[in-house]
Amino acid sequence: MLVNFYATFRVQAGVKSIELEVPSGSTMLQAVEAIISKIPSLKSIWLDEKGEIQNYVYGFINGVDVSTLADGWETKLNPEDVLDFLPPVAGG
């Protein structure tokens, strides 16, 4: 699956996107763990001291905000899904 990083997450990752292979039926949370294992520099900004995803990390599956899905970060993924990760953005 394709994983895209935006804004400061892209800077921290050092890449615009990566291809990620996770076992069929993996959750979004498991994908986050796999991404962090490939790009350890994201761990300190994506996870809190308990290892939970920071509330300012916005994850999207095929353009849909994970927080709006019934299973949230436990939503199961398909190999063809596209994941996007964005930090909070302010503007005016």
PyMOL Python script that loads the backbone (N, CA, C, O; Angstrom):
from pymol import cmd

cmd.read_pdbstr("""\
ATOM      1  N   MET A   1       0.834  -1.171   0.000  1.00  0.00           N
ATOM      2  CA  MET A   1       0.000   0.000   0.000  1.00  0.00           C
ATOM      3  C   MET A   1       0.880   1.235   0.000  1.00  0.00           C
ATOM      4  O   MET A   1       2.025   1.208   0.451  1.00  0.00           O
ATOM      5  N   LEU A   2       0.324   2.305  -0.510  1.00  0.00           N
ATOM      6  CA  LEU A   2       1.043   3.562  -0.565  1.00  0.00           C
ATOM      7  C   LEU A   2       0.768   4.360   0.705  1.00  0.00           C
ATOM      8  O   LEU A   2      -0.376   4.467   1.147  1.00  0.00           O
ATOM      9  N   VAL A   3       1.825   4.916   1.284  1.00  0.00           N
ATOM     10  CA  VAL A   3       1.712   5.748   2.473  1.00  0.00           C
ATOM     11  C   VAL A   3       2.312   7.111   2.132  1.00  0.00           C
ATOM     12  O   VAL A   3       3.471   7.202   1.728  1.00  0.00           O
ATOM     13  N   ASN A   4       1.515   8.170   2.297  1.00  0.00           N
ATOM     14  CA  ASN A   4       1.954   9.528   2.003  1.00  0.00           C
ATOM     15  C   ASN A   4       2.101  10.328   3.291  1.00  0.00           C
ATOM     16  O   ASN A   4       1.295  10.209   4.214  1.00  0.00           O
ATOM     17  N   PHE A   5       3.148  11.143   3.327  1.00  0.00           N
ATOM     18  CA  PHE A   5       3.401  12.023   4.464  1.00  0.00           C
ATOM     19  C   PHE A   5       3.277  13.465   3.998  1.00  0.00           C
ATOM     20  O   PHE A   5       3.666  13.796   2.878  1.00  0.00           O
ATOM     21  N   TYR A   6       2.734  14.323   4.855  1.00  0.00           N
ATOM     22  CA  TYR A   6       2.531  15.719   4.504  1.00  0.00           C
ATOM     23  C   TYR A   6       3.135  16.645   5.541  1.00  0.00           C
ATOM     24  O   TYR A   6       3.268  16.296   6.714  1.00  0.00           O
ATOM     25  N   ALA A   7       3.501  17.847   5.077  1.00  0.00           N
ATOM     26  CA  ALA A   7       3.986  18.941   5.921  1.00  0.00           C
ATOM     27  C   ALA A   7       5.148  18.477   6.813  1.00  0.00           C
ATOM     28  O   ALA A   7       6.105  17.883   6.316  1.00  0.00           O
ATOM     29  N   THR A   8       5.072  18.740   8.112  1.00  0.00           N
ATOM     30  CA  THR A   8       6.186  18.423   8.999  1.00  0.00           C
ATOM     31  C   THR A   8       6.425  16.916   9.113  1.00  0.00           C
ATOM     32  O   THR A   8       7.546  16.494   9.396  1.00  0.00           O
ATOM     33  N   PHE A   9       5.397  16.105   8.899  1.00  0.00           N
ATOM     34  CA  PHE A   9       5.613  14.652   8.925  1.00  0.00           C
ATOM     35  C   PHE A   9       6.505  14.241   7.754  1.00  0.00           C
ATOM     36  O   PHE A   9       7.328  13.336   7.891  1.00  0.00           O
ATOM     37  N   ARG A  10       6.346  14.895   6.615  1.00  0.00           N
ATOM     38  CA  ARG A  10       7.199  14.608   5.458  1.00  0.00           C
ATOM     39  C   ARG A  10       8.636  14.987   5.767  1.00  0.00           C
ATOM     40  O   ARG A  10       9.566  14.251   5.440  1.00  0.00           O
ATOM     41  N   VAL A  11       8.812  16.138   6.399  1.00  0.00           N
ATOM     42  CA  VAL A  11      10.159  16.589   6.767  1.00  0.00           C
ATOM     43  C   VAL A  11      10.782  15.595   7.741  1.00  0.00           C
ATOM     44  O   VAL A  11      11.935  15.200   7.569  1.00  0.00           O
ATOM     45  N   GLN A  12      10.032  15.189   8.757  1.00  0.00           N
ATOM     46  CA  GLN A  12      10.548  14.261   9.765  1.00  0.00           C
ATOM     47  C   GLN A  12      10.871  12.900   9.151  1.00  0.00           C
ATOM     48  O   GLN A  12      11.871  12.277   9.506  1.00  0.00           O
ATOM     49  N   ALA A  13      10.022  12.439   8.226  1.00  0.00           N
ATOM     50  CA  ALA A  13      10.243  11.138   7.585  1.00  0.00           C
ATOM     51  C   ALA A  13      11.386  11.185   6.578  1.00  0.00           C
ATOM     52  O   ALA A  13      12.060  10.183   6.343  1.00  0.00           O
ATOM     53  N   GLY A  14      11.596  12.358   5.987  1.00  0.00           N
ATOM     54  CA  GLY A  14      12.646  12.499   4.984  1.00  0.00           C
ATOM     55  C   GLY A  14      12.249  11.988   3.615  1.00  0.00           C
ATOM     56  O   GLY A  14      13.077  11.931   2.706  1.00  0.00           O
ATOM     57  N   VAL A  15      10.988  11.617   3.462  1.00  0.00           N
ATOM     58  CA  VAL A  15      10.468  11.135   2.176  1.00  0.00           C
ATOM     59  C   VAL A  15       9.022  11.594   2.022  1.00  0.00           C
ATOM     60  O   VAL A  15       8.330  11.868   3.002  1.00  0.00           O
ATOM     61  N   LYS A  16       8.584  11.670   0.770  1.00  0.00           N
ATOM     62  CA  LYS A  16       7.205  12.059   0.478  1.00  0.00           C
ATOM     63  C   LYS A  16       6.250  10.889   0.701  1.00  0.00           C
ATOM     64  O   LYS A  16       5.139  11.068   1.199  1.00  0.00           O
ATOM     65  N   SER A  17       6.696   9.693   0.326  1.00  0.00           N
ATOM     66  CA  SER A  17       5.841   8.517   0.451  1.00  0.00           C
ATOM     67  C   SER A  17       6.693   7.254   0.488  1.00  0.00           C
ATOM     68  O   SER A  17       7.869   7.259   0.125  1.00  0.00           O
ATOM     69  N   ILE A  18       6.062   6.175   0.938  1.00  0.00           N
ATOM     70  CA  ILE A  18       6.711   4.863   0.939  1.00  0.00           C
ATOM     71  C   ILE A  18       5.689   3.814   0.525  1.00  0.00           C
ATOM     72  O   ILE A  18       4.481   4.029   0.633  1.00  0.00           O
ATOM     73  N   GLU A  19       6.174   2.706   0.062  1.00  0.00           N
ATOM     74  CA  GLU A  19       5.336   1.532  -0.161  1.00  0.00           C
ATOM     75  C   GLU A  19       5.454   0.683   1.096  1.00  0.00           C
ATOM     76  O   GLU A  19       6.555   0.447   1.593  1.00  0.00           O
ATOM     77  N   LEU A  20       4.325   0.228   1.604  1.00  0.00           N
ATOM     78  CA  LEU A  20       4.310  -0.551   2.838  1.00  0.00           C
ATOM     79  C   LEU A  20       3.567  -1.852   2.593  1.00  0.00           C
ATOM     80  O   LEU A  20       2.474  -1.865   2.028  1.00  0.00           O
ATOM     81  N   GLU A  21       4.175  -2.941   3.025  1.00  0.00           N
ATOM     82  CA  GLU A  21       3.501  -4.236   2.954  1.00  0.00           C
ATOM     83  C   GLU A  21       3.186  -4.678   4.371  1.00  0.00           C
ATOM     84  O   GLU A  21       4.073  -4.803   5.215  1.00  0.00           O
ATOM     85  N   VAL A  22       1.905  -4.911   4.613  1.00  0.00           N
ATOM     86  CA  VAL A  22       1.454  -5.438   5.898  1.00  0.00           C
ATOM     87  C   VAL A  22       0.576  -6.638   5.607  1.00  0.00           C
ATOM     88  O   VAL A  22      -0.046  -6.700   4.546  1.00  0.00           O
ATOM     89  N   PRO A  23       0.508  -7.592   6.523  1.00  0.00           N
ATOM     90  CA  PRO A  23      -0.323  -8.772   6.305  1.00  0.00           C
ATOM     91  C   PRO A  23      -1.788  -8.396   6.083  1.00  0.00           C
ATOM     92  O   PRO A  23      -2.282  -7.421   6.649  1.00  0.00           O
ATOM     93  N   SER A  24      -2.460  -9.165   5.270  1.00  0.00           N
ATOM     94  CA  SER A  24      -3.879  -8.948   5.017  1.00  0.00           C
ATOM     95  C   SER A  24      -4.654  -8.919   6.329  1.00  0.00           C
ATOM     96  O   SER A  24      -4.426  -9.751   7.207  1.00  0.00           O
ATOM     97  N   GLY A  25      -5.563  -7.968   6.461  1.00  0.00           N
ATOM     98  CA  GLY A  25      -6.352  -7.848   7.681  1.00  0.00           C
ATOM     99  C   GLY A  25      -5.692  -7.040   8.776  1.00  0.00           C
ATOM    100  O   GLY A  25      -6.233  -6.922   9.875  1.00  0.00           O
ATOM    101  N   SER A  26      -4.515  -6.476   8.485  1.00  0.00           N
ATOM    102  CA  SER A  26      -3.847  -5.628   9.474  1.00  0.00           C
ATOM    103  C   SER A  26      -4.675  -4.379   9.718  1.00  0.00           C
ATOM    104  O   SER A  26      -5.446  -3.953   8.858  1.00  0.00           O
ATOM    105  N   THR A  27      -4.512  -3.803  10.886  1.00  0.00           N
ATOM    106  CA  THR A  27      -5.236  -2.583  11.230  1.00  0.00           C
ATOM    107  C   THR A  27      -4.397  -1.353  10.913  1.00  0.00           C
ATOM    108  O   THR A  27      -3.198  -1.442  10.648  1.00  0.00           O
ATOM    109  N   MET A  28      -5.046  -0.232  10.947  1.00  0.00           N
ATOM    110  CA  MET A  28      -4.343   1.041  10.752  1.00  0.00           C
ATOM    111  C   MET A  28      -3.275   1.214  11.829  1.00  0.00           C
ATOM    112  O   MET A  28      -2.182   1.702  11.541  1.00  0.00           O
ATOM    113  N   LEU A  29      -3.576   0.823  13.053  1.00  0.00           N
ATOM    114  CA  LEU A  29      -2.603   0.915  14.137  1.00  0.00           C
ATOM    115  C   LEU A  29      -1.382   0.035  13.840  1.00  0.00           C
ATOM    116  O   LEU A  29      -0.249   0.450  14.084  1.00  0.00           O
ATOM    117  N   GLN A  30      -1.601  -1.152  13.326  1.00  0.00           N
ATOM    118  CA  GLN A  30      -0.484  -2.024  12.966  1.00  0.00           C
ATOM    119  C   GLN A  30       0.324  -1.428  11.814  1.00  0.00           C
ATOM    120  O   GLN A  30       1.543  -1.592  11.761  1.00  0.00           O
ATOM    121  N   ALA A  31      -0.345  -0.742  10.897  1.00  0.00           N
ATOM    122  CA  ALA A  31       0.367  -0.061   9.816  1.00  0.00           C
ATOM    123  C   ALA A  31       1.252   1.044  10.381  1.00  0.00           C
ATOM    124  O   ALA A  31       2.387   1.221   9.941  1.00  0.00           O
ATOM    125  N   VAL A  32       0.727   1.791  11.363  1.00  0.00           N
ATOM    126  CA  VAL A  32       1.523   2.837  12.010  1.00  0.00           C
ATOM    127  C   VAL A  32       2.771   2.218  12.633  1.00  0.00           C
ATOM    128  O   VAL A  32       3.867   2.761  12.492  1.00  0.00           O
ATOM    129  N   GLU A  33       2.615   1.097  13.314  1.00  0.00           N
ATOM    130  CA  GLU A  33       3.766   0.419  13.922  1.00  0.00           C
ATOM    131  C   GLU A  33       4.776   0.006  12.859  1.00  0.00           C
ATOM    132  O   GLU A  33       5.983   0.138  13.067  1.00  0.00           O
ATOM    133  N   ALA A  34       4.295  -0.493  11.723  1.00  0.00           N
ATOM    134  CA  ALA A  34       5.184  -0.906  10.633  1.00  0.00           C
ATOM    135  C   ALA A  34       5.894   0.302  10.026  1.00  0.00           C
ATOM    136  O   ALA A  34       7.073   0.221   9.681  1.00  0.00           O
ATOM    137  N   ILE A  35       5.183   1.419   9.895  1.00  0.00           N
ATOM    138  CA  ILE A  35       5.794   2.640   9.366  1.00  0.00           C
ATOM    139  C   ILE A  35       6.897   3.113  10.307  1.00  0.00           C
ATOM    140  O   ILE A  35       7.986   3.473   9.862  1.00  0.00           O
ATOM    141  N   ILE A  36       6.614   3.111  11.598  1.00  0.00           N
ATOM    142  CA  ILE A  36       7.614   3.552  12.581  1.00  0.00           C
ATOM    143  C   ILE A  36       8.827   2.626  12.578  1.00  0.00           C
ATOM    144  O   ILE A  36       9.951   3.079  12.792  1.00  0.00           O
ATOM    145  N   SER A  37       8.611   1.344  12.341  1.00  0.00           N
ATOM    146  CA  SER A  37       9.763   0.435  12.286  1.00  0.00           C
ATOM    147  C   SER A  37      10.644   0.738  11.069  1.00  0.00           C
ATOM    148  O   SER A  37      11.853   0.514  11.111  1.00  0.00           O
ATOM    149  N   LYS A  38      10.039   1.249   9.980  1.00  0.00           N
ATOM    150  CA  LYS A  38      10.805   1.623   8.788  1.00  0.00           C
ATOM    151  C   LYS A  38      11.403   3.018   8.913  1.00  0.00           C
ATOM    152  O   LYS A  38      12.477   3.294   8.377  1.00  0.00           O
ATOM    153  N   ILE A  39      10.689   3.912   9.638  1.00  0.00           N
ATOM    154  CA  ILE A  39      11.125   5.298   9.786  1.00  0.00           C
ATOM    155  C   ILE A  39      11.057   5.658  11.274  1.00  0.00           C
ATOM    156  O   ILE A  39      10.113   6.319  11.707  1.00  0.00           O
ATOM    157  N   PRO A  40      12.049   5.230  12.054  1.00  0.00           N
ATOM    158  CA  PRO A  40      12.034   5.434  13.503  1.00  0.00           C
ATOM    159  C   PRO A  40      11.927   6.886  13.951  1.00  0.00           C
ATOM    160  O   PRO A  40      11.475   7.150  15.065  1.00  0.00           O
ATOM    161  N   SER A  41      12.333   7.827  13.111  1.00  0.00           N
ATOM    162  CA  SER A  41      12.269   9.243  13.493  1.00  0.00           C
ATOM    163  C   SER A  41      10.833   9.722  13.716  1.00  0.00           C
ATOM    164  O   SER A  41      10.626  10.757  14.348  1.00  0.00           O
ATOM    165  N   LEU A  42       9.845   8.993  13.213  1.00  0.00           N
ATOM    166  CA  LEU A  42       8.444   9.375  13.415  1.00  0.00           C
ATOM    167  C   LEU A  42       7.915   8.995  14.801  1.00  0.00           C
ATOM    168  O   LEU A  42       6.925   9.557  15.269  1.00  0.00           O
ATOM    169  N   LYS A  43       8.569   8.058  15.441  1.00  0.00           N
ATOM    170  CA  LYS A  43       8.072   7.557  16.721  1.00  0.00           C
ATOM    171  C   LYS A  43       7.898   8.667  17.749  1.00  0.00           C
ATOM    172  O   LYS A  43       6.859   8.737  18.406  1.00  0.00           O
ATOM    173  N   SER A  44       8.871   9.514  17.895  1.00  0.00           N
ATOM    174  CA  SER A  44       8.818  10.540  18.940  1.00  0.00           C
ATOM    175  C   SER A  44       7.732  11.591  18.701  1.00  0.00           C
ATOM    176  O   SER A  44       7.288  12.242  19.647  1.00  0.00           O
ATOM    177  N   ILE A  45       7.303  11.764  17.458  1.00  0.00           N
ATOM    178  CA  ILE A  45       6.251  12.745  17.209  1.00  0.00           C
ATOM    179  C   ILE A  45       4.877  12.099  17.012  1.00  0.00           C
ATOM    180  O   ILE A  45       3.857  12.775  17.155  1.00  0.00           O
ATOM    181  N   TRP A  46       4.833  10.826  16.693  1.00  0.00           N
ATOM    182  CA  TRP A  46       3.552  10.152  16.478  1.00  0.00           C
ATOM    183  C   TRP A  46       3.017   9.482  17.728  1.00  0.00           C
ATOM    184  O   TRP A  46       1.802   9.375  17.894  1.00  0.00           O
ATOM    185  N   LEU A  47       3.908   9.021  18.622  1.00  0.00           N
ATOM    186  CA  LEU A  47       3.461   8.269  19.796  1.00  0.00           C
ATOM    187  C   LEU A  47       3.772   9.018  21.086  1.00  0.00           C
ATOM    188  O   LEU A  47       4.783   9.712  21.192  1.00  0.00           O
ATOM    189  N   ASP A  48       2.886   8.864  22.062  1.00  0.00           N
ATOM    190  CA  ASP A  48       3.142   9.456  23.368  1.00  0.00           C
ATOM    191  C   ASP A  48       3.982   8.499  24.210  1.00  0.00           C
ATOM    192  O   ASP A  48       4.413   7.455  23.721  1.00  0.00           O
ATOM    193  N   GLU A  49       4.213   8.852  25.469  1.00  0.00           N
ATOM    194  CA  GLU A  49       5.074   8.028  26.341  1.00  0.00           C
ATOM    195  C   GLU A  49       4.482   6.645  26.621  1.00  0.00           C
ATOM    196  O   GLU A  49       5.210   5.736  27.020  1.00  0.00           O
ATOM    197  N   LYS A  50       3.181   6.476  26.419  1.00  0.00           N
ATOM    198  CA  LYS A  50       2.531   5.172  26.608  1.00  0.00           C
ATOM    199  C   LYS A  50       2.519   4.347  25.327  1.00  0.00           C
ATOM    200  O   LYS A  50       2.046   3.211  25.318  1.00  0.00           O
ATOM    201  N   GLY A  51       3.040   4.922  24.246  1.00  0.00           N
ATOM    202  CA  GLY A  51       3.041   4.226  22.963  1.00  0.00           C
ATOM    203  C   GLY A  51       1.739   4.364  22.200  1.00  0.00           C
ATOM    204  O   GLY A  51       1.493   3.630  21.244  1.00  0.00           O
ATOM    205  N   GLU A  52       0.900   5.312  22.624  1.00  0.00           N
ATOM    206  CA  GLU A  52      -0.373   5.549  21.949  1.00  0.00           C
ATOM    207  C   GLU A  52      -0.230   6.701  20.964  1.00  0.00           C
ATOM    208  O   GLU A  52       0.598   7.593  21.152  1.00  0.00           O
ATOM    209  N   ILE A  53      -1.037   6.673  19.920  1.00  0.00           N
ATOM    210  CA  ILE A  53      -0.959   7.703  18.888  1.00  0.00           C
ATOM    211  C   ILE A  53      -1.388   9.052  19.457  1.00  0.00           C
ATOM    212  O   ILE A  53      -2.430   9.179  20.100  1.00  0.00           O
ATOM    213  N   GLN A  54      -0.552  10.049  19.201  1.00  0.00           N
ATOM    214  CA  GLN A  54      -0.849  11.407  19.647  1.00  0.00           C
ATOM    215  C   GLN A  54      -2.157  11.881  19.012  1.00  0.00           C
ATOM    216  O   GLN A  54      -2.464  11.521  17.876  1.00  0.00           O
ATOM    217  N   ASN A  55      -2.929  12.689  19.749  1.00  0.00           N
ATOM    218  CA  ASN A  55      -4.214  13.142  19.224  1.00  0.00           C
ATOM    219  C   ASN A  55      -4.069  14.127  18.069  1.00  0.00           C
ATOM    220  O   ASN A  55      -5.056  14.420  17.394  1.00  0.00           O
ATOM    221  N   TYR A  56      -2.876  14.643  17.823  1.00  0.00           N
ATOM    222  CA  TYR A  56      -2.675  15.562  16.703  1.00  0.00           C
ATOM    223  C   TYR A  56      -2.217  14.864  15.425  1.00  0.00           C
ATOM    224  O   TYR A  56      -1.957  15.530  14.423  1.00  0.00           O
ATOM    225  N   VAL A  57      -2.115  13.547  15.442  1.00  0.00           N
ATOM    226  CA  VAL A  57      -1.754  12.797  14.243  1.00  0.00           C
ATOM    227  C   VAL A  57      -3.042  12.452  13.504  1.00  0.00           C
ATOM    228  O   VAL A  57      -3.881  11.702  14.003  1.00  0.00           O
ATOM    229  N   TYR A  58      -3.181  13.007  12.317  1.00  0.00           N
ATOM    230  CA  TYR A  58      -4.360  12.735  11.507  1.00  0.00           C
ATOM    231  C   TYR A  58      -4.019  11.677  10.470  1.00  0.00           C
ATOM    232  O   TYR A  58      -3.127  11.864   9.642  1.00  0.00           O
ATOM    233  N   GLY A  59      -4.743  10.562  10.527  1.00  0.00           N
ATOM    234  CA  GLY A  59      -4.550   9.477   9.580  1.00  0.00           C
ATOM    235  C   GLY A  59      -5.780   9.334   8.699  1.00  0.00           C
ATOM    236  O   GLY A  59      -6.913   9.469   9.163  1.00  0.00           O
ATOM    237  N   PHE A  60      -5.544   9.063   7.434  1.00  0.00           N
ATOM    238  CA  PHE A  60      -6.624   8.900   6.468  1.00  0.00           C
ATOM    239  C   PHE A  60      -6.433   7.597   5.703  1.00  0.00           C
ATOM    240  O   PHE A  60      -5.317   7.244   5.322  1.00  0.00           O
ATOM    241  N   ILE A  61      -7.531   6.894   5.486  1.00  0.00           N
ATOM    242  CA  ILE A  61      -7.537   5.688   4.663  1.00  0.00           C
ATOM    243  C   ILE A  61      -8.364   6.014   3.430  1.00  0.00           C
ATOM    244  O   ILE A  61      -9.571   6.239   3.524  1.00  0.00           O
ATOM    245  N   ASN A  62      -7.717   6.038   2.284  1.00  0.00           N
ATOM    246  CA  ASN A  62      -8.402   6.366   1.032  1.00  0.00           C
ATOM    247  C   ASN A  62      -9.174   7.681   1.144  1.00  0.00           C
ATOM    248  O   ASN A  62     -10.287   7.804   0.634  1.00  0.00           O
ATOM    249  N   GLY A  63      -8.566   8.666   1.819  1.00  0.00           N
ATOM    250  CA  GLY A  63      -9.151   9.979   1.933  1.00  0.00           C
ATOM    251  C   GLY A  63     -10.169  10.148   3.054  1.00  0.00           C
ATOM    252  O   GLY A  63     -10.741  11.227   3.206  1.00  0.00           O
ATOM    253  N   VAL A  64     -10.404   9.103   3.839  1.00  0.00           N
ATOM    254  CA  VAL A  64     -11.378   9.163   4.925  1.00  0.00           C
ATOM    255  C   VAL A  64     -10.636   9.246   6.261  1.00  0.00           C
ATOM    256  O   VAL A  64      -9.775   8.416   6.556  1.00  0.00           O
ATOM    257  N   ASP A  65     -10.973  10.238   7.048  1.00  0.00           N
ATOM    258  CA  ASP A  65     -10.339  10.453   8.351  1.00  0.00           C
ATOM    259  C   ASP A  65     -10.617   9.250   9.256  1.00  0.00           C
ATOM    260  O   ASP A  65     -11.771   8.876   9.467  1.00  0.00           O
ATOM    261  N   VAL A  66      -9.564   8.659   9.781  1.00  0.00           N
ATOM    262  CA  VAL A  66      -9.685   7.481  10.653  1.00  0.00           C
ATOM    263  C   VAL A  66     -10.594   7.765  11.839  1.00  0.00           C
ATOM    264  O   VAL A  66     -11.330   6.881  12.278  1.00  0.00           O
ATOM    265  N   SER A  67     -10.553   8.979  12.359  1.00  0.00           N
ATOM    266  CA  SER A  67     -11.363   9.299  13.536  1.00  0.00           C
ATOM    267  C   SER A  67     -12.859   9.254  13.256  1.00  0.00           C
ATOM    268  O   SER A  67     -13.656   9.205  14.193  1.00  0.00           O
ATOM    269  N   THR A  68     -13.255   9.271  11.989  1.00  0.00           N
ATOM    270  CA  THR A  68     -14.674   9.204  11.645  1.00  0.00           C
ATOM    271  C   THR A  68     -15.145   7.779  11.391  1.00  0.00           C
ATOM    272  O   THR A  68     -16.340   7.550  11.208  1.00  0.00           O
ATOM    273  N   LEU A  69     -14.237   6.830  11.378  1.00  0.00           N
ATOM    274  CA  LEU A  69     -14.591   5.436  11.112  1.00  0.00           C
ATOM    275  C   LEU A  69     -14.977   4.722  12.407  1.00  0.00           C
ATOM    276  O   LEU A  69     -14.431   5.016  13.471  1.00  0.00           O
ATOM    277  N   ALA A  70     -15.907   3.797  12.312  1.00  0.00           N
ATOM    278  CA  ALA A  70     -16.421   3.096  13.498  1.00  0.00           C
ATOM    279  C   ALA A  70     -15.312   2.451  14.320  1.00  0.00           C
ATOM    280  O   ALA A  70     -15.353   2.488  15.550  1.00  0.00           O
ATOM    281  N   ASP A  71     -14.325   1.862  13.656  1.00  0.00           N
ATOM    282  CA  ASP A  71     -13.252   1.174  14.366  1.00  0.00           C
ATOM    283  C   ASP A  71     -12.007   2.033  14.563  1.00  0.00           C
ATOM    284  O   ASP A  71     -11.015   1.564  15.120  1.00  0.00           O
ATOM    285  N   GLY A  72     -12.050   3.274  14.115  1.00  0.00           N
ATOM    286  CA  GLY A  72     -10.926   4.182  14.314  1.00  0.00           C
ATOM    287  C   GLY A  72      -9.603   3.584  13.859  1.00  0.00           C
ATOM    288  O   GLY A  72      -9.491   3.065  12.749  1.00  0.00           O
ATOM    289  N   TRP A  73      -8.603   3.664  14.731  1.00  0.00           N
ATOM    290  CA  TRP A  73      -7.258   3.155  14.412  1.00  0.00           C
ATOM    291  C   TRP A  73      -7.230   1.634  14.325  1.00  0.00           C
ATOM    292  O   TRP A  73      -6.229   1.067  13.886  1.00  0.00           O
ATOM    293  N   GLU A  74      -8.288   0.971  14.726  1.00  0.00           N
ATOM    294  CA  GLU A  74      -8.378  -0.488  14.618  1.00  0.00           C
ATOM    295  C   GLU A  74      -9.049  -0.928  13.310  1.00  0.00           C
ATOM    296  O   GLU A  74      -9.321  -2.114  13.124  1.00  0.00           O
ATOM    297  N   THR A  75      -9.315   0.015  12.409  1.00  0.00           N
ATOM    298  CA  THR A  75      -9.906  -0.293  11.112  1.00  0.00           C
ATOM    299  C   THR A  75      -8.981  -1.207  10.324  1.00  0.00           C
ATOM    300  O   THR A  75      -7.781  -0.952  10.223  1.00  0.00           O
ATOM    301  N   LYS A  76      -9.539  -2.261   9.775  1.00  0.00           N
ATOM    302  CA  LYS A  76      -8.757  -3.207   8.978  1.00  0.00           C
ATOM    303  C   LYS A  76      -8.461  -2.623   7.598  1.00  0.00           C
ATOM    304  O   LYS A  76      -9.281  -1.917   7.011  1.00  0.00           O
ATOM    305  N   LEU A  77      -7.279  -2.936   7.104  1.00  0.00           N
ATOM    306  CA  LEU A  77      -6.805  -2.397   5.836  1.00  0.00           C
ATOM    307  C   LEU A  77      -6.791  -3.451   4.741  1.00  0.00           C
ATOM    308  O   LEU A  77      -6.740  -4.653   5.000  1.00  0.00           O
ATOM    309  N   ASN A  78      -6.837  -2.957   3.507  1.00  0.00           N
ATOM    310  CA  ASN A  78      -6.678  -3.785   2.316  1.00  0.00           C
ATOM    311  C   ASN A  78      -5.368  -3.407   1.646  1.00  0.00           C
ATOM    312  O   ASN A  78      -4.927  -2.265   1.773  1.00  0.00           O
ATOM    313  N   PRO A  79      -4.731  -4.336   0.933  1.00  0.00           N
ATOM    314  CA  PRO A  79      -3.426  -4.039   0.313  1.00  0.00           C
ATOM    315  C   PRO A  79      -3.454  -2.855  -0.648  1.00  0.00           C
ATOM    316  O   PRO A  79      -2.430  -2.199  -0.837  1.00  0.00           O
ATOM    317  N   GLU A  80      -4.601  -2.569  -1.260  1.00  0.00           N
ATOM    318  CA  GLU A  80      -4.681  -1.472  -2.236  1.00  0.00           C
ATOM    319  C   GLU A  80      -5.008  -0.117  -1.599  1.00  0.00           C
ATOM    320  O   GLU A  80      -5.114   0.883  -2.309  1.00  0.00           O
ATOM    321  N   ASP A  81      -5.168  -0.071  -0.284  1.00  0.00           N
ATOM    322  CA  ASP A  81      -5.480   1.186   0.392  1.00  0.00           C
ATOM    323  C   ASP A  81      -4.335   2.180   0.272  1.00  0.00           C
ATOM    324  O   ASP A  81      -3.168   1.807   0.155  1.00  0.00           O
ATOM    325  N   VAL A  82      -4.703   3.453   0.305  1.00  0.00           N
ATOM    326  CA  VAL A  82      -3.726   4.547   0.349  1.00  0.00           C
ATOM    327  C   VAL A  82      -3.885   5.225   1.704  1.00  0.00           C
ATOM    328  O   VAL A  82      -4.986   5.622   2.086  1.00  0.00           O
ATOM    329  N   LEU A  83      -2.775   5.351   2.424  1.00  0.00           N
ATOM    330  CA  LEU A  83      -2.777   5.973   3.741  1.00  0.00           C
ATOM    331  C   LEU A  83      -2.110   7.338   3.657  1.00  0.00           C
ATOM    332  O   LEU A  83      -1.068   7.493   3.021  1.00  0.00           O
ATOM    333  N   ASP A  84      -2.716   8.319   4.301  1.00  0.00           N
ATOM    334  CA  ASP A  84      -2.158   9.666   4.355  1.00  0.00           C
ATOM    335  C   ASP A  84      -2.029  10.077   5.823  1.00  0.00           C
ATOM    336  O   ASP A  84      -2.908   9.795   6.637  1.00  0.00           O
ATOM    337  N   PHE A  85      -0.931  10.742   6.143  1.00  0.00           N
ATOM    338  CA  PHE A  85      -0.679  11.222   7.502  1.00  0.00           C
ATOM    339  C   PHE A  85      -0.372  12.703   7.468  1.00  0.00           C
ATOM    340  O   PHE A  85       0.541  13.154   6.777  1.00  0.00           O
ATOM    341  N   LEU A  86      -1.165  13.457   8.240  1.00  0.00           N
ATOM    342  CA  LEU A  86      -1.025  14.909   8.274  1.00  0.00           C
ATOM    343  C   LEU A  86      -0.934  15.398   9.700  1.00  0.00           C
ATOM    344  O   LEU A  86      -1.608  14.873  10.587  1.00  0.00           O
ATOM    345  N   PRO A  87      -0.097  16.411   9.928  1.00  0.00           N
ATOM    346  CA  PRO A  87      -0.071  17.069  11.233  1.00  0.00           C
ATOM    347  C   PRO A  87      -1.185  18.107  11.265  1.00  0.00           C
ATOM    348  O   PRO A  87      -1.795  18.386  10.232  1.00  0.00           O
ATOM    349  N   PRO A  88      -1.459  18.682  12.431  1.00  0.00           N
ATOM    350  CA  PRO A  88      -2.451  19.754  12.472  1.00  0.00           C
ATOM    351  C   PRO A  88      -1.955  20.932  11.639  1.00  0.00           C
ATOM    352  O   PRO A  88      -0.761  21.231  11.615  1.00  0.00           O
ATOM    353  N   VAL A  89      -2.870  21.583  10.970  1.00  0.00           N
ATOM    354  CA  VAL A  89      -2.514  22.704  10.117  1.00  0.00           C
ATOM    355  C   VAL A  89      -3.379  23.891  10.509  1.00  0.00           C
ATOM    356  O   VAL A  89      -4.597  23.771  10.642  1.00  0.00           O
ATOM    357  N   ALA A  90      -2.748  25.015  10.690  1.00  0.00           N
ATOM    358  CA  ALA A  90      -3.486  26.241  11.005  1.00  0.00           C
ATOM    359  C   ALA A  90      -3.235  27.249   9.888  1.00  0.00           C
ATOM    360  O   ALA A  90      -2.196  27.238   9.229  1.00  0.00           O
ATOM    361  N   GLY A  91      -4.174  28.076   9.711  1.00  0.00           N
ATOM    362  CA  GLY A  91      -4.012  29.079   8.665  1.00  0.00           C
ATOM    363  C   GLY A  91      -5.036  30.175   8.823  1.00  0.00           C
ATOM    364  O   GLY A  91      -5.836  30.179   9.758  1.00  0.00           O
ATOM    365  N   GLY A  92      -4.996  31.066   7.926  1.00  0.00           N
ATOM    366  CA  GLY A  92      -5.961  32.137   8.047  1.00  0.00           C
ATOM    367  C   GLY A  92      -6.122  32.878   6.759  1.00  0.00           C
ATOM    368  O   GLY A  92      -6.907  33.823   6.684  1.00  0.00           O
TER     369      GLY A  92
END
""", "prot")
cmd.dss("prot")
cmd.show_as("cartoon", "prot")
cmd.util.cbc("prot")
cmd.orient("prot")
